[in-house]
Every structure is written in structure tokens, then in C-alpha cells.
Amino acid sequence: MPPPITIPVYKPDLSGKEKSFVNECLDTSWISSKGVFINRFQDGFSKYIGAQDSIAVCNGTVALHLALLALGLGPGDEIIVPSLTYIAAVNAIHYVGATPILADSKLDTWQVDPEDVARRITPKTKAILAVHLYGQACEMESLCALAKKHNLFVIEDCAEAFGTKIGKQHAGTFGDIATFSFFGNKTITTGEGGMVTAKDPAIHKLALKLRGQGLADTREYWHDVVGFNYRMTNICAAIGLAQLERADEFIAKKRALKEKLQSELKGLPIEFHSEAPGTTHSYWMISILTQAPDQRDALRGSLRQAGIETRPLFHPAHTMPMYASNDKNLKRASDLASRGINLPSWPNLSDQEIAQIVQCIRRHFNS
Ligand SMILES: *Cc1c(COP(=O)(O)O)cnc(C)c1O
């Protein structure tokens, strides 16, 4: 039996105005999906990332579903998505009846490879779903150029890229529509929660309508399309607003943590997931690659024995039963997945906890 976990992979910081904002919901009895915090969170979020409008929803998976529905994607449509991703992105394509076409990743950035995306475009392709993984940005210039050439939508899954930038522009503002998650371990959290931001006002309006049961503008309790209840509660939005106020601080701390771990672990046979030139990595997860899969498992074992929790990289979707494929051109996704580790990545890790992680990894490699 391994010892109890003393350093988890993630722990949100809720020490700002979260409690007072939530108490305001309770005191005023606005606990459901109406109330002042919904708009304040949506507006604050739009301002932060530089989006026109934002739609708060109850998690990042329904955000993806809503985005694909709002673009009118469905049966017969192919949507290209990286195989190396969190499964929600691929599942959302399945929910609308479209076909996920899995693409390979780049070994240096771990993001979807635009050249492989290009190779997979067919007359049925309708969209590219770019997933910004672990806080790094996808190559949006190449992906958007491809989309323009072939008349495709671009969806950005920014669940792991809140605060990530290319140049001065935030992830989530390059494509037609973007989605975010505020799960407990994401860079800002609402417990469970998500956001959708669309560029085209008509698409925004449709997403808004579908979030709220497809309610028509013209008549009370009249529904003219099949909608959903994907709303966020005022309580979650209250937490989100408090988190948003401290977003810069969280990201700065995570970036500093990555620099510190990397410099303390210099010279070991591990490679840090790092910022691509011209981008700002938000380090949702501070991640490393070992040289071989068995080394990865051994290192994770040593850390676990020391009470330190880590995560393996996502299993590529093409290795899962629902999306299984023998495609030989997904090798890099498999390779990365077999060698990658997410280290503890929360903003308030203490110097002592960082020292414990460093000491354990150094000892593991006998150096
Ligand atoms: C977390 C995550 C999601 C899903 O968000 P939930 O809020 O957990 O539903 C989607 N895509 C990616 C890449 C994620 O990391």
C-alpha cells in the first residue's frame, strides 16, 4: 500500500472573495441560474480574454456540445480533432452525430500537427477542433489558414488554456467559437462550470438559446427548437468571478513554479513541456517527458511512494474502444502519451513541497 497522498496534483485556491460572493447568493436567495453574478462573470471573462461575448454553462463538456450544435454540425460531417486530448472533445463530436477524425500531435509542442490535419481534410470535413493541451497553444495561424482555404469552422477547446496567449492574443479568440472548463483542477474554477464564446452574433445567439431549452424570443414558454438546460448557477458564477479577480496571480505563480522545477531538475533525463516561441504558456499542468515508457512508470512510482500524486498524459482517443483505430499515422500521440507525466501544478505549492518533489525526482535518478 502506498502512503497517503500529501502533495496532490491540484488544489484550487479559494481564499479570495469566493466565500463572500457565495454568501451573497445565499443571503439574497439567488442560488439558481438567475442572479447578478452570471452577467458579472460572463462580462469579466469576455474582458479578460478579449472576446465579444461569453455564455456561462454548467461544465466544459456541455460547452463543447453547445459549440458544435451552434455551428450546425451533425451527421455526415467530419471534424478533425487531435487523438491526444481529453476525451470530452472527441465525445462532443459523437454527441452531435458527426465523425471525429483523429490527427497526430507534434513532438515538440504536443499540440495537433497542422500538416497531419491538412492530410486528413476530405470533402466531408466541416471543422477543426483545436485543443490547446496542458496550457500550451496550438498553431492557430496554420490551422486558421487551412480552415479558410477549405471553408471549415475552427473550434478552440481552451479548457486547459485559460490565460494562454499567442503574441498578445488570448487562446479562444482565434477561431469561430471557443469553449472553456472551470472544473476544480482548471486554472480558474467554479467547481463544475464552463464557458462558450462565439465570434458571430448569430452563432452566439443560437448557443444562448440552446443553453436555455430553446426558448423563443416571441412568446413565453414557447420552444421552437430542441434545447438543453446547460445553464450555470449564480453560486458557481460567484466563485468564478472571485477566481477571475486573481487569474493573473494564479498564472504568474504557475509559470514561476515551472521555472523553479525546471531549474532545480536540470541535467536529469527528463524534458519539460515548454513555451513555444511567441506564445505564453499558462502551465495548466507542469508536464515532463521521460525518455521511455518504463522510465515514466518507474518515476511515477517513486513519486507516489513519497506521497506525491502525478498524472500520466491522456491516453490517445484512438487507443480507446469507442474510437479504436490502427492508424499508423498517430504514432507521435501514442509516443508522447506513453512517456509524459503531469507534476503537481497548483499555484500555492510551498517551497518545502517543491523541495520534496525535487528531492524525490533527484533521488530517483540517483543524482
Ligand atoms: C477538462 C476538459 C474538458 C471538459 O471539461 P469538464 O468541465 O470536465 O466537462 C474538455 N476538454 C479538455 C481539453 C479538458 O481538459
The ligand as an SDF file (V2000), in Angstrom:
LIG
                    3D

 15 15  0  0  0  0  0  0  0  0999 V2000
  -11.4070   19.4910  -18.5650 C   0  0  0  0  0  0  0  0  0  0  0  0
  -11.5020   19.3900  -20.0320 C   0  0  0  0  0  0  0  0  0  0  0  0
  -12.7200   19.3320  -20.7140 C   0  0  0  0  0  0  0  0  0  0  0  0
  -14.0360   19.0860  -20.0420 C   0  0  0  0  0  0  0  0  0  0  0  0
  -14.3940   19.9250  -19.0680 O   0  0  0  0  0  0  0  0  0  0  0  0
  -15.3870   19.4560  -17.9000 P   0  0  0  0  0  0  0  0  0  0  0  0
  -15.6760   20.7710  -17.2370 O   0  0  0  0  0  0  0  0  0  0  0  0
  -14.6530   18.5000  -17.0390 O   0  0  0  0  0  0  0  0  0  0  0  0
  -16.5960   18.8650  -18.5310 O   0  0  0  0  0  0  0  0  0  0  0  0
  -12.7200   19.3740  -22.0850 C   0  0  0  0  0  0  0  0  0  0  0  0
  -11.5820   19.4380  -22.7850 N   0  0  0  0  0  0  0  0  0  0  0  0
  -10.3900   19.4590  -22.1880 C   0  0  0  0  0  0  0  0  0  0  0  0
   -9.1660   19.5390  -23.0320 C   0  0  0  0  0  0  0  0  0  0  0  0
  -10.2950   19.4130  -20.7920 C   0  0  0  0  0  0  0  0  0  0  0  0
   -9.1020   19.4170  -20.2130 O   0  0  0  0  0  0  0  0  0  0  0  0
  1  2  1  0
  2  3  1  0
  2 14  2  0
  3  4  1  0
  3 10  2  0
  4  5  1  0
  5  6  1  0
  6  7  2  0
  6  8  1  0
  6  9  1  0
 10 11  1  0
 11 12  2  0
 12 13  1  0
 12 14  1  0
 14 15  1  0
M  END
$$$$
